[in-house]
Amino acid sequence: MTRFLSITLSALLLLSFSLSTHVFSATENRAKNSLNNSVEDSKGTFSIDYTPKRIVVLELSFVDALAAVGVSPVGIADDKDPERILKDIRNEIGDWTSVGTRSQPSLETIVSLKPDLIIADISRHEGVYADLQKIAPTLILPSRRATYEGNLQATAIIGKAIGKDKAMQARLKKHAQVMADFAKQLPEGKEVQFGVARDDALFLHTADSYAGGVIRALGLKNANTGRSDDAYRQTSLEQFLAVNPDYFIVGHYVTPSIVDKWKNEPLWSILKAAKNHHVYSVNPNTWSRCRGIISAEAMGQDLINVFHTKQ
């Protein structure tokens, strides 16, 4: 036990030394320019006086924001699975280094990348925020619990922080037009419910979720899932029957999922969406994990496909 504690302490001291050495090195080598931006993040005022070139992002929505203005991060918390990032975004940003999972990114790997900016999620990374700040200036924003509207605000903040304010504003304006054009092709007011299905549980994304906000932005209607203060609601088949949406969009995290199993239950056949053949499968990364303007546009295209599919 004593030897184990000694090894652990030595590892912590080594990491601490690496952090402090990196901060000194990064401070010495940063080239100052005319950029001098201050933005409000989840911790208050964040200021940066140079254009970051080596950005590490710890949530997928932040990758989306960078790709939207042609910026490639050097490191991404991609859950050790590059395919969790949408193909269009992968094509835009090129190669990167995985820094581990979004829930527990590797500080050692982040240090090794010598970042000059880290973008973190207030929901997942507040506990390691102080450690991240020792590595590089850390912009911390909502992602995991962000609404669609909140994501648009976070995207605009990122654009300003990285010196791409004008380009990001133009991209957000284009996004609004794309979504408006999609809405014109969709039947206004149709009730749509999205959920993610695991092997043993279905989680409905309510009106307060990111997906719920995208559905409304496209002129569609969220199903009534009961509580309005819970973005993700675990739901049994009986509870889902009470929601009973006109259209059900499902992202399967595994195959077979619990929804696949429910299709053999008598109650499933009573659902309006099931009776009318209005159950559609989509990419859960696009609809649940990515949460960005590029993914929102992909969701819009998915819904165009849904409503233009002949039964």
Solvent accessible surface area in square Angstrom, and as a share of the most:
residue,aa,sasa,rsa
1,M,175,0.78
2,T,112,0.65
3,R,184,0.67
4,F,129,0.54
5,L,104,0.52
6,S,62,0.40
7,I,91,0.46
8,T,54,0.31
9,L,105,0.52
10,S,64,0.41
11,A,56,0.43
12,L,105,0.52
13,L,111,0.55
14,L,119,0.59
15,L,31,0.15
16,S,62,0.40
17,F,134,0.56
18,S,35,0.23
19,L,11,0.05
20,S,66,0.43
21,T,64,0.37
22,H,11,0.05
23,V,52,0.30
24,F,138,0.57
25,S,40,0.26
26,A,13,0.10
27,T,75,0.44
28,E,116,0.52
29,N,115,0.59
30,R,49,0.18
31,A,85,0.66
32,K,121,0.51
33,N,81,0.41
34,S,115,0.74
35,L,26,0.13
36,N,119,0.61
37,N,27,0.14
38,S,58,0.38
39,V,11,0.06
40,E,107,0.48
41,D,20,0.10
42,S,49,0.31
43,K,95,0.40
44,G,28,0.27
45,T,94,0.55
46,F,19,0.08
47,S,68,0.44
48,I,7,0.04
49,D,58,0.30
50,Y,13,0.05
51,T,41,0.24
52,P,8,0.05
53,K,148,0.63
54,R,99,0.36
55,I,1,0.01
56,V,0,0.00
57,V,0,0.00
58,L,0,0.00
59,E,0,0.00
60,L,3,0.01
61,S,2,0.01
62,F,3,0.01
63,V,1,0.01
64,D,0,0.00
65,A,1,0.01
66,L,0,0.00
67,A,6,0.05
68,A,16,0.12
69,V,19,0.11
70,G,49,0.47
71,V,28,0.16
72,S,52,0.34
73,P,2,0.01
74,V,31,0.18
75,G,0,0.00
76,I,0,0.00
77,A,0,0.00
78,D,3,0.02
79,D,26,0.14
80,K,150,0.63
81,D,55,0.29
82,P,70,0.44
83,E,122,0.55
84,R,58,0.21
85,I,3,0.01
86,L,18,0.09
87,K,134,0.57
88,D,103,0.53
89,I,3,0.01
90,R,66,0.24
91,N,108,0.55
92,E,92,0.41
93,I,9,0.05
94,G,37,0.36
95,D,141,0.73
96,W,52,0.18
97,T,57,0.33
98,S,43,0.28
99,V,1,0.01
100,G,8,0.07
101,T,43,0.25
102,R,18,0.07
103,S,75,0.49
104,Q,145,0.64
105,P,15,0.09
106,S,37,0.24
107,L,27,0.14
108,E,108,0.48
109,T,38,0.22
110,I,0,0.00
111,V,18,0.10
112,S,77,0.49
113,L,21,0.10
114,K,128,0.54
115,P,0,0.00
116,D,18,0.09
117,L,0,0.00
118,I,0,0.00
119,I,0,0.00
120,A,0,0.00
121,D,0,0.00
122,I,41,0.21
123,S,47,0.31
124,R,59,0.22
125,H,1,0.00
126,E,89,0.40
127,G,78,0.75
128,V,51,0.29
129,Y,33,0.13
130,A,64,0.49
131,D,48,0.25
132,L,0,0.00
133,Q,88,0.39
134,K,108,0.46
135,I,0,0.00
136,A,2,0.02
137,P,38,0.24
138,T,3,0.02
139,L,0,0.00
140,I,0,0.00
141,L,3,0.01
142,P,47,0.30
143,S,1,0.00
144,R,89,0.32
145,R,136,0.50
146,A,7,0.05
147,T,51,0.30
148,Y,13,0.05
149,E,82,0.37
150,G,17,0.17
151,N,5,0.02
152,L,47,0.23
153,Q,122,0.54
154,A,4,0.03
155,T,4,0.02
156,A,24,0.19
157,I,42,0.21
158,I,1,0.00
159,G,0,0.00
160,K,76,0.32
161,A,1,0.00
162,I,4,0.02
163,G,36,0.35
164,K,79,0.34
165,D,59,0.31
166,K,180,0.76
167,A,45,0.35
168,M,0,0.00
169,Q,89,0.40
170,A,61,0.47
171,R,39,0.14
172,L,27,0.13
173,K,158,0.67
174,K,123,0.52
175,H,3,0.01
176,A,61,0.47
177,Q,99,0.44
178,V,36,0.21
179,M,8,0.03
180,A,43,0.33
181,D,58,0.30
182,F,26,0.11
183,A,30,0.23
184,K,161,0.68
185,Q,87,0.39
186,L,12,0.06
187,P,47,0.30
188,E,160,0.72
189,G,42,0.40
190,K,86,0.36
191,E,29,0.13
192,V,0,0.00
193,Q,4,0.02
194,F,0,0.00
195,G,0,0.00
196,V,6,0.04
197,A,0,0.00
198,R,109,0.40
199,D,76,0.40
200,D,103,0.53
201,A,10,0.07
202,L,0,0.00
203,F,53,0.22
204,L,0,0.00
205,H,11,0.05
206,T,3,0.02
207,A,38,0.30
208,D,55,0.29
209,S,2,0.01
210,Y,4,0.02
211,A,1,0.01
212,G,0,0.00
213,G,0,0.00
214,V,0,0.00
215,I,2,0.01
216,R,101,0.37
217,A,44,0.34
218,L,1,0.00
219,G,29,0.28
220,L,9,0.05
221,K,112,0.47
222,N,22,0.12
223,A,5,0.04
224,N,120,0.61
225,T,8,0.05
226,G,54,0.52
227,R,159,0.58
228,S,88,0.57
229,D,111,0.57
230,D,44,0.23
231,A,21,0.17
232,Y,51,0.19
233,R,64,0.23
234,Q,112,0.50
235,T,5,0.03
236,S,45,0.29
237,L,11,0.05
238,E,107,0.48
239,Q,81,0.36
240,F,1,0.00
241,L,42,0.21
242,A,90,0.69
243,V,17,0.10
244,N,38,0.20
245,P,0,0.00
246,D,43,0.22
247,Y,22,0.08
248,F,0,0.00
249,I,1,0.00
250,V,1,0.00
251,G,0,0.00
252,H,39,0.17
253,Y,44,0.17
254,V,64,0.37
255,T,121,0.70
256,P,83,0.52
257,S,0,0.00
258,I,26,0.13
259,V,0,0.00
260,D,42,0.22
261,K,99,0.42
262,W,25,0.09
263,K,94,0.40
264,N,134,0.69
265,E,82,0.37
266,P,107,0.67
267,L,54,0.27
268,W,18,0.06
269,S,69,0.44
270,I,90,0.46
271,L,2,0.01
272,K,73,0.31
273,A,2,0.01
274,A,18,0.14
275,K,122,0.52
276,N,76,0.39
277,H,131,0.58
278,H,32,0.15
279,V,37,0.21
280,Y,35,0.13
281,S,79,0.51
282,V,23,0.13
283,N,73,0.38
284,P,21,0.13
285,N,20,0.10
286,T,9,0.05
287,W,1,0.00
288,S,13,0.08
289,R,32,0.12
290,C,3,0.02
291,R,12,0.04
292,G,1,0.01
293,I,1,0.01
294,I,31,0.16
295,S,0,0.00
296,A,0,0.00
297,E,28,0.13
298,A,35,0.27
299,M,0,0.00
300,G,0,0.00
301,Q,79,0.35
302,D,37,0.19
303,L,0,0.00
304,I,14,0.07
305,N,78,0.40
306,V,10,0.06
307,F,38,0.16
308,H,112,0.50
309,T,72,0.42
310,K,192,0.81
311,Q,132,0.59
